[in-house]
Amino acid sequence: MQGLTKRQAQTLDYIRKSIEERGYPPTLREIGEYMGIRSTNGVNDHLRALERKGYLRREDMKSRALRLVNQDDTPES
């Protein structure tokens, strides 16, 4: 897996914590609120990068359809 930018690591950490605390992943809007990103398209850019780098898998057209890959891995900065 490739290294992450600081923002990608923050996004991944938020998704991981959300799953641990609530049992399910956050919505795009929740991620955006946490990251200070107003546009869900901006959130999608980060999620696509995490997918390309092998940290995340998503199912299209489904709410909260985020799945972490190798959840035991610590994100690199």
N, C-alpha and C positions, 0 to 999 in steps of 0.2 A: 504494500500500500504506500501511496505517496504521502509526503508531509502536508500538513495543513497550514493555511494562513491563520492569523490570530482570530479573525472573524469566523472562519469556518470551524475552528476549534471551539469557539464560544457557542456557535449554533449547535454543533454536535453535543456539547456538554449540556446545553439546555434540553435538547431532545432526550438525552440519556436520563437526566434528573427527572424530567416529566414522566417518563415511563416508570422509573423506580418509585416515584411518589404516588402516582395516580393509577398506574397499571396500563396506561395507553398513551400514545404520543400526542403532542400538541397539534393544533390546527396551524395552517399557514399564518393566519392573523395573530394567533398567540405568539408564534415565533417572531413575527414582525414587531409586535408590541414589545417583547422582551429585548429585541435587538435594536429597536429604534428605527425600524424600516417601515415606511408608510405603505409601500406597494407590495402586494403579494407576488408580483413579478420579480421584485428584488429578492424576496425570500426564495423564490424558485431558483434564482441564479445560484444562491449558496447551496441549495439542496442538490441541484444538478452537478455542481462541483464535487460535493460529497459522494454522490453516486459514481461519478467518473473515477474518483480516487479509491472507490471500493469500501467506503465506510457506511453506506446507506443504500437501502433498496426501497423503491416506491411502486405502488400500483396506481396506474393512471385512473383518474376520474373517481377516486374514492377518498372520502374524508378521513383524515388521520391514518392514511395508509403508508406509514413510515415504519421501516424495520431496520434496526441497526445490525450491521455485520460485525462479527467478532467483538461483541460487547465488552469483553475483558480487556481489549486493547486500550491503551491510554493515548489520546490524541496528541500528536506532535505539534509544536508551534513553529 
